[in-house]
């Protein structure tokens, strides 16, 4: 079963015994389907961005650059939204902690949102990465959907769960490095219908690759 495989990876990751690190140096890229309702029309396009957390003149900043676009780079103060306590190192404790911000964390959409928000704010040690895997393993219907390569060219195993929580049937996938327990990337894919969105089926509506997640 996929859940048992994830729990085995979690046990292996936890044994690494690393110390916590700071969010400085976090680096990720996102591709998101952008839609706009204009007089009854819904144009759709994928908007890609590169993000980094780095030191600024007065403290940490989040830098955003367009990938292949004409948008000017944008730098904003980095204000973490998660509570200022250490990230839990147990899956159930992590779920309870993240539930305060993401009430729907028992379903695939909520876990996808919560894992994303966590990984773009905090660098995780071995025990915390294991807790994330335990959280993903708790999803109903979680399946191993094959060996894949993420958009950074790194091999991993895909674990997916499907739901209609967003209003459209969507498959939420997490790409895991089985050697480190790191979440390398995650994506959301429309599986049956696009509703009013002008995209084919299946279509990836969001994709995030965490470029510094492998230890």
Helices and strands as residue ranges (DSSP letters): H 2-14, E 27-38, E 41-56, E 59-66, E 74-77, H 91-99, H 108-119, H 126-137, E 143-149, E 155-163, E 170-176, E 183-190, E 203-210
